[in-house]
Amino acid sequence: MSRFVDRVVINAAAGNGGNGCASVHREKFKPLGGPDGGNGGRGGDVVLVVDGNVHTLLDFHFRPNARAGNGKFGKGSHQDGAVGEDLELRVPDGTVVLGEDGEVIADLVGEGTRLIAAQGGRGGLGNASLASRARKAPGFALLGEPGETRSLVLELKSVADAGLVGFPSAGKSSLIAVMSAARPKIADYPFTTLVPNLGVVTAGEIVYTVADVPGLIPGASEGRGLGLDFLRHIERCAVLVHVVDCATFEPGRDPVSDVDALELELARYTPSLGTKLEDRPRIVVLNKIDVPDARELAEMVTAEFESRGLKVFPVSTATREGLRELSYALAAEVEAYRAAQPKQEATRIVLRPRAVDEQDFTVVEDPERPGGFIVRGERPERWVRQTNFDNNEAIGYLADRLNRLGVEVTIARMGAVPGCPVTIGDMTFDWEPSTPAGVAAMGPTSGRGTDTRLEPNDRIGASERKHAKRVRRGLVEVEDFGDEETTNDKG
């Protein structure tokens, strides 16, 4: 027997990006083949997809961990790594995705609706993509970025037009069974219904769905009984139907007090989708009028409900009396609700260009390290993740990028001194003012995978010093286009 699960926590882990390749083309009679390392492949995404054939979150209850494929590493001969395979998770229509803090991320309604739950990491650039006029044969490549990892809460909120609410054993299951083709469990004891049941009803040319919610009791909005677990399933309903048992013999209960108790719980419940349940139209169904005493009681309380502006329908699920009138009344309420909803427009993609003077990073003082600084920003943190710190040339390339971005100047203006700790992402450096970009790997003393700035000063050749002097005098301009750099010689 299958179980109904309408709330789960999943751990979505996207794939990591593949590392770029540092390779030099080697071929007979071609001693200067140049760099030919390919880029790493992008990591796969974890995607939630609405599937009309899925009606429960049971699969995620047993398998809460979802991981997409990793991107492959780049290879020589300009071979890019393969892209990691996306992982698609099928969810029911009406699934609400919440973050760890309870904030609603997305409301997935409609067949085929998609949501990227975790973004795959970028692949690292190979040395062929990093080559430039200033760095003709890079001896390094960029690392792939790790994929995004998120813990998400999935809640299923049934997509129904009318919701049947009432005390246990009020006859909700019997009502939905005679109005539709649904076959819920029916028995003569409380809390027979343990999961919401959906039924499709046709009234003339209008087709709508009815949800049978497990019985509510006083205190349901605070967790008593089953109410707190299943009140979410009536959040989307266009109309709420109070099903009242007029044949009950429990002391202290009558149709008016039952409706008042249900209204109190609906008012106390706070939906995650924002709309209050107390704003929905109401219909009162006085059930079991096939019992003589119940019919007499229904006639007595009808005037009271009508004075409150509620529509009242005495019905009997045993003899099917009053069901046709109830069916058409629900259809009218549903049709009015649908007509009042705004029309869905085509999805618009809004492009918001960044301002020319918008800064890519911020620098703040480190509260844990006296005299230290913390650099925050998408680009600096991404560059640090892509750097192989076992390669001195890669470290020099990172220093060049940060320098061109203005990080070094900003830190110096804030009073940084050589040797002070600077944290970017997960890495902490001892800050030393670097020479301008373009010095690395320019002279004959520099080998692949090395950087002259990280070597003793007496090993810096004359060509490096000359180039640095030309940069300082403004004779050479170094420009940054995304992840590539070019050098323009002015003479």
C-alpha positions in Angstrom: 0.0 0.0 0.0 1.5 3.3 -1.0 2.0 6.1 1.6 1.1 9.7 1.2 3.9 12.2 2.0 3.3 15.9 1.5 6.3 17.4 3.3 10.0 16.5 2.9 13.4 18.0 3.2 15.9 17.3 0.3 19.6 18.0 0.0 20.3 19.1 -3.6 23.9 19.1 -4.7 24.7 20.3 -8.2 27.7 18.9 -10.1 31.2 20.4 -9.9 32.7 22.0 -12.9 35.7 20.2 -14.5 39.2 21.6 -14.3 40.8 23.2 -17.3 43.8 21.6 -18.9 47.4 23.1 -19.0 48.9 21.5 -22.1 51.4 22.5 -24.9 51.0 21.2 -28.4 53.8 18.8 -29.2 54.3 17.8 -32.8 57.3 17.0 -35.0 58.8 20.0 -36.8 56.6 22.3 -34.7 58.7 23.3 -31.7 56.5 26.3 -30.8 53.1 24.6 -31.0 51.6 26.8 -28.3 49.1 26.1 -25.5 46.3 23.7 -26.4 44.6 22.9 -23.1 40.8 22.6 -23.3 38.2 24.0 -20.9 36.5 21.9 -18.2 32.9 21.0 -18.6 30.1 22.7 -16.6 28.6 20.8 -13.7 25.0 19.5 -14.0 22.0 21.3 -12.4 19.5 19.8 -10.0 16.1 20.7 -11.6 12.6 20.3 -10.1 10.0 19.5 -12.8 6.2 19.3 -12.3 4.8 16.0 -13.5 1.1 15.4 -13.6 1.6 11.6 -13.0 3.2 12.2 -9.6 0.9 12.8 -6.7 3.0 12.4 -3.6 6.5 13.3 -2.3 7.1 9.7 -1.2 10.2 9.1 -3.3 12.0 12.0 -1.6 11.1 10.7 1.8 13.2 7.6 1.2 15.9 9.2 -1.0 16.4 12.8 0.2 19.8 13.3 -1.3 20.0 14.3 -4.9 23.3 15.0 -6.8 23.8 15.9 -10.4 26.8 14.8 -12.5 30.2 16.5 -12.4 31.7 18.2 -15.5 34.7 16.4 -17.1 38.2 17.8 -17.1 39.6 19.5 -20.2 42.2 17.7 -22.3 45.0 18.6 -24.7 44.5 19.3 -28.4 41.8 21.9 -27.5 39.4 19.2 -26.2 36.8 20.6 -23.8 35.4 18.5 -21.1 31.9 17.1 -21.3 29.1 18.9 -19.5 27.8 17.2 -16.4 24.4 15.5 -16.7 21.5 17.4 -15.2 19.3 15.7 -12.6 15.6 16.2 -13.0 13.4 15.5 -10.0 9.7 14.9 -10.7 7.4 16.6 -8.2 3.6 16.8 -8.0 1.6 19.8 -9.3 1.2 22.3 -6.4 4.6 21.8 -4.8 5.9 24.8 -2.9 9.7 25.1 -2.5 10.9 26.7 0.7 14.4 27.6 1.9 16.0 26.6 5.2 14.7 29.8 6.7 11.1 29.1 5.7 11.0 31.7 2.9 9.0 30.6 -0.2 11.4 30.2 -3.2 8.9 29.0 -5.8 5.3 27.8 -6.1 5.4 25.1 -8.8 2.0 24.9 -10.5 1.3 23.7 -14.0 2.5 20.7 -16.0 6.1 21.1 -17.1 7.0 24.0 -14.7 10.8 23.9 -14.0 13.0 25.3 -11.2 16.7 25.0 -10.9 17.1 23.9 -7.3 20.9 23.9 -7.4 23.2 25.5 -10.0 26.1 23.5 -11.4 29.6 24.9 -11.1 31.4 26.6 -14.0 34.2 24.7 -15.8 37.7 26.0 -15.5 39.4 27.6 -18.5 42.3 25.8 -20.1 45.6 27.5 -20.8 44.6 27.9 -24.5 41.8 30.2 -23.4 44.2 32.1 -21.0 46.9 32.8 -23.5 47.4 36.4 -24.5 50.0 38.7 -25.9 51.4 39.2 -22.4 51.2 35.5 -21.5 51.8 33.5 -24.6 52.2 30.1 -23.0 50.5 29.9 -19.6 51.7 27.0 -17.5 48.5 26.8 -15.6 44.8 26.4 -16.0 41.8 27.4 -13.9 40.0 25.0 -11.6 36.3 24.1 -12.0 33.9 25.7 -9.5 32.1 23.5 -6.9 28.4 23.1 -7.6 25.8 24.7 -5.4 24.5 22.7 -2.4 21.2 23.6 -0.8 18.7 22.1 1.6 15.2 22.7 0.5 11.8 22.0 2.0 9.1 20.7 -0.4 5.5 21.0 0.6 2.6 19.7 -1.4 -0.5 21.9 -1.4 -3.2 20.1 -3.3 -4.5 22.0 -6.4 -8.3 21.8 -5.7 -11.2 24.2 -6.4 -13.3 23.3 -3.3 -12.2 22.1 0.1 -14.4 20.0 2.4 -13.7 20.8 6.1 -15.4 19.5 9.1 -15.1 17.5 12.3 -14.2 13.8 12.2 -17.0 11.5 11.0 -19.0 14.5 9.6 -19.4 12.6 6.3 -16.8 14.3 4.1 -15.5 11.1 2.6 -19.0 9.9 1.9 -19.8 13.3 0.2 -16.9 13.2 -2.1 -17.6 9.6 -2.9 -21.1 10.2 -4.1 -20.2 13.5 -6.0 -17.3 12.1 -7.9 -15.6 8.9 -8.9 -13.2 9.0 -5.9 -13.3 6.0 -3.5 -11.9 7.2 -0.2 -11.9 4.9 2.9 -15.3 5.2 4.7 -15.9 3.8 8.2 -17.9 4.5 11.4 -15.0 5.8 13.5 -13.1 9.1 13.7 -10.1 10.0 11.7 -10.9 7.4 9.0 -9.3 9.8 6.4 -5.6 10.1 7.0 -4.6 11.6 3.7 -6.3 14.2 1.5 -8.5 12.8 -1.2 -9.3 14.5 -4.6 -12.4 14.0 -6.7 -13.4 15.5 -10.0 -17.0 16.8 -10.2 -18.9 17.8 -13.4 -21.8 20.2 -13.1 -23.1 21.1 -16.5 -20.2 22.4 -18.6 -18.1 23.2 -15.5 -15.5 20.6 -14.2 -13.9 21.2 -10.9 -12.0 19.3 -8.2 -13.0 18.7 -4.6 -10.5 18.0 -1.8 -11.5 15.9 1.2 -9.3 17.2 4.1 -8.8 15.0 7.2 -11.1 15.9 10.1 -10.4 19.1 12.0 -10.7 19.5 15.8 -10.3 22.5 18.1 -6.6 23.4 18.3 -5.9 22.0 14.8 -4.0 25.3 13.9 -1.7 24.6 16.8 -0.9 21.0 15.9 -3.7 19.0 17.5 -5.0 16.1 15.6 -4.2 16.1 11.9 -5.2 19.6 11.1 -1.9 21.3 11.1 -0.5 18.7 8.6 -3.3 19.1 6.2 -4.7 22.6 6.5 -2.2 23.5 3.8 -4.1 21.5 1.3 -7.0 24.0 1.3 -4.9 27.1 0.7 -5.5 27.0 -3.0 -9.3 26.3 -2.8 -11.7 28.8 -4.4 -14.5 27.9 -1.9 -14.5 26.2 1.5 -17.4 23.8 2.4 -18.3 23.3 6.0 -19.6 19.7 6.3 -21.7 19.5 9.5 -23.0 16.3 11.1 -26.6 17.0 12.1 -27.0 13.5 13.5 -24.3 13.6 16.1 -25.1 12.8 19.7 -22.0 14.1 21.3 -22.7 16.5 24.3 -21.9 20.1 23.8 -21.9 19.9 20.0 -24.4 21.4 17.5 -24.1 22.6 13.9 -23.6 26.3 14.9 -20.9 25.6 17.5 -19.1 23.2 15.1 -19.0 25.9 12.3 -17.8 28.5 14.9 -15.0 26.2 16.0 -13.9 25.5 12.4 -13.9 29.2 11.6 -11.7 29.9 14.6 -9.1 27.4 13.4 -9.2 28.7 9.9 -8.6 32.3 11.1 -5.7 31.2 13.3 -4.0 29.3 10.5 -1.3 31.3 8.7 -0.8 30.1 5.1 2.7 30.2 3.6 1.3 31.5 0.3 0.1 34.7 2.0 -3.6 34.7 1.4 -5.8 34.2 4.4 -8.4 31.4 4.5 -10.9 33.6 6.2 -11.3 35.6 2.9 -12.6 32.6 0.9 -16.3 32.2 0.3 -18.1 29.7 2.5 -20.9 27.1 2.0 -22.5 25.2 4.8 -23.6 21.6 4.1 -26.0 20.1 6.7 -25.3 16.4 6.3 -27.3 13.2 7.2 -30.8 14.7 6.9 -32.1 11.2 6.1 -32.2 10.8 9.9 -35.5 12.4 11.1 -33.9 14.2 14.1 -31.1 15.5 11.9 -33.6 16.9 9.4 -35.4 18.7 12.1 -32.2 20.1 13.5 -31.1 21.3 10.0 -34.3 23.2 9.6 -33.8 24.9 12.9 -30.3 26.2 12.3 -30.7 27.1 8.6 -32.0 30.6 9.5 -29.0 31.2 11.7 -26.5 30.5 9.0 -28.4 32.5 6.4 -28.4 35.5 8.7 -24.6 35.4 8.5 -24.7 35.5 4.8 -23.8 31.8 4.3 -25.4 29.5 1.7 -26.9 26.4 3.3 -27.6 23.1 1.6 -29.2 20.2 3.6 -28.0 17.0 2.0 -28.0 13.2 2.5 -25.2 11.1 1.1 -27.3 8.0 1.7 -30.4 9.1 -0.4 -28.4 11.7 -2.5 -30.9 14.3 -1.6 -29.7 17.9 -2.2 -26.5 16.8 -4.0 -27.4 18.2 -7.4 -28.2 21.7 -6.0 -24.9 21.6 -4.0 -22.9 20.5 -7.0 -24.2 23.4 -9.2 -23.7 25.9 -6.3 -20.0 24.9 -6.0 -19.6 25.2 -9.7 -20.9 28.7 -9.7 -18.5 29.7 -6.9 -15.6 28.1 -8.7 -16.5 29.8 -12.0 -16.7 33.2 -10.3 -13.3 32.7 -8.7 -11.7 31.7 -12.0 -13.1 34.7 -13.8 -11.8 37.0 -11.1 -8.2 35.7 -11.4 -5.8 37.8 -13.5 -5.0 36.4 -16.9 -1.6 34.7 -17.2 0.7 36.7 -19.4 3.7 35.4 -21.3 6.9 35.2 -19.3 8.9 38.3 -19.7 12.7 38.3 -19.4 13.9 41.6 -17.8 17.5 42.6 -18.5 19.0 45.0 -16.0 22.5 46.1 -17.2 24.9 46.9 -14.5 25.9 50.5 -13.9 29.3 51.6 -15.3 30.6 52.7 -12.0 29.1 49.8 -10.0 31.8 48.2 -7.8 32.2 44.4 -8.0 33.5 44.0 -4.4 33.5 45.4 -1.0 36.3 45.6 1.6 35.6 45.6 5.3 37.9 45.3 8.4 38.2 41.8 9.8 36.8 41.7 13.3 38.6 38.5 14.2 42.1 39.5 12.9 43.3 42.9 14.1 44.7 44.9 11.1 43.1 42.4 8.6 40.6 42.9 5.9 37.8 40.8 4.3 37.1 41.2 0.5 33.5 40.2 -0.5 32.2 40.0 -4.0 31.1 37.5 -6.6 34.1 37.9 -9.0 36.9 37.9 -6.4 35.5 34.9 -4.6 35.0 33.0 -7.8 38.5 33.8 -8.9 39.9 32.4 -5.7 37.9 29.2 -6.1 39.3 28.8 -9.6 43.0 29.2 -8.6 45.4 26.3 -8.1 47.5 27.5 -5.2 50.1 24.8 -6.0 51.1 26.7 -9.1 53.0 30.0 -8.6 52.0 31.3 -12.1 48.3 30.7 -11.3 48.8 32.7 -8.0 50.4 35.5 -10.0 47.5 35.5 -12.5 45.1 35.8 -9.6 47.1 38.8 -8.2 46.9 40.4 -11.6 43.1 40.0 -11.8 42.5 41.3 -8.3 44.9 44.3 -9.1 43.0 45.1 -12.3 39.7 44.9 -10.4 41.0 47.5 -7.9 41.1 45.3 -4.8 44.8 46.2 -4.1 44.2 49.9 -4.4 41.2 49.8 -2.2 43.0 47.8 0.5 45.9 50.2 0.4 43.6 53.2 0.8 42.1 51.6 3.9 45.5 51.5 5.6 46.7 48.1 4.8 50.4 47.4 5.5 52.6 44.6 4.0 52.0 41.3 5.8 48.4 42.1 7.0 45.9 39.2 6.6 43.4 39.6 3.8 40.6 37.1 3.5 38.8 36.3 0.2 36.3 33.5 0.3 37.8 30.6 2.2 41.4 31.8 1.7 43.5 34.1 3.9 46.6 35.8 2.4 49.5 37.8 3.8 49.1 40.9 1.7 52.1 42.2 -0.2 51.8 45.0 -2.8 52.3 43.4 -6.2 53.8 44.8 -9.4 51.5 45.7 -12.2 49.9 43.1 -14.4 52.0 41.7 -17.3 55.3 41.2 -15.4 54.6 37.5 -14.9 56.3 35.0 -17.3 57.7 37.7 -19.6 61.5 37.1 -19.4 63.8 34.2 -20.2 64.3 33.4 -16.5 60.7 32.6 -16.0 59.6 29.0 -16.5 56.1 27.5 -17.1 54.2 27.3 -13.8 56.4 30.0 -12.1 56.0 33.7 -11.4 58.9 36.1 -11.0 57.2 38.0 -8.3 57.2 34.9 -6.1 60.9 34.4 -6.6 64.0 36.2 -5.1 64.5 39.7 -6.5 67.9 39.0 -7.8 66.4 36.5 -10.3 64.2 39.1 -12.0 65.7 39.8 -15.4 66.2 43.1 -17.2 63.3 42.5 -19.5 60.9 42.2 -16.5 62.1 45.4 -14.9 61.9 47.2 -18.2 58.4 46.0 -18.9 57.3 47.0 -15.3 58.8 50.5 -15.9 56.9 50.9 -19.2 53.6 49.9 -17.4 54.2 52.4 -14.7 54.9 55.1 -17.3 51.7 54.4 -19.1 53.3 53.0 -22.3 51.5 49.7 -21.9 47.8 49.2 -21.2 46.5 46.0 -19.8 42.8 45.4 -20.3 40.5 42.8 -18.8 37.7 41.2 -20.9 35.9 38.8 -18.6 38.4 35.9 -18.0 40.9 36.9 -20.6 43.5 39.7 -20.7 45.2 41.6 -23.6 48.1 43.9 -23.7 48.2 47.0 -25.9 51.7 48.4 -26.6 51.7 52.1 -27.2 55.3 52.2 -28.4 
